[in-house]
Amino acid sequence: MNIGVLLLIIVGGAAGGLSTIYLLVSFLGTLGYKIFRKVKYGASLYD
């Protein structure tokens, strides 16, 4: 294969993987923060 195509595949795959990891970490962080506020302050999970 052409080196340019391989480079494009690697960069595209890395961008997709990093964005997926970022979304997963953000989702878990937000969920953890909401549960923490629910336990500590009795706040609603839907605010």
HUGI-V717319 format. One record per backbone hydrogen bond with DSSP energy under -0.5 kcal/mol. NH is the residue of the N-H (numbers start at 0). CO is the residue of the C=O. If there is no record, write none. Layout:
# HUGI-V717319
nh:NH co:CO
nh:NH co:CO
This chain:
# HUGI-V717319
nh:5 co:1
nh:6 co:2
nh:7 co:3
nh:8 co:4
nh:9 co:5
nh:10 co:6
nh:11 co:7
nh:12 co:8
nh:13 co:9
nh:14 co:10
nh:15 co:11
nh:16 co:12
nh:17 co:13
nh:18 co:14
nh:19 co:15
nh:20 co:16
nh:21 co:17
nh:22 co:18
nh:23 co:19
nh:24 co:20
nh:25 co:21
nh:26 co:22
nh:27 co:23
nh:28 co:24
nh:29 co:25
nh:30 co:26
nh:31 co:27
nh:32 co:28
nh:33 co:29
nh:34 co:30
nh:35 co:31
nh:36 co:32
nh:37 co:33
nh:38 co:34
nh:39 co:35
nh:40 co:36
nh:41 co:36
nh:41 co:37
nh:42 co:36
nh:46 co:43
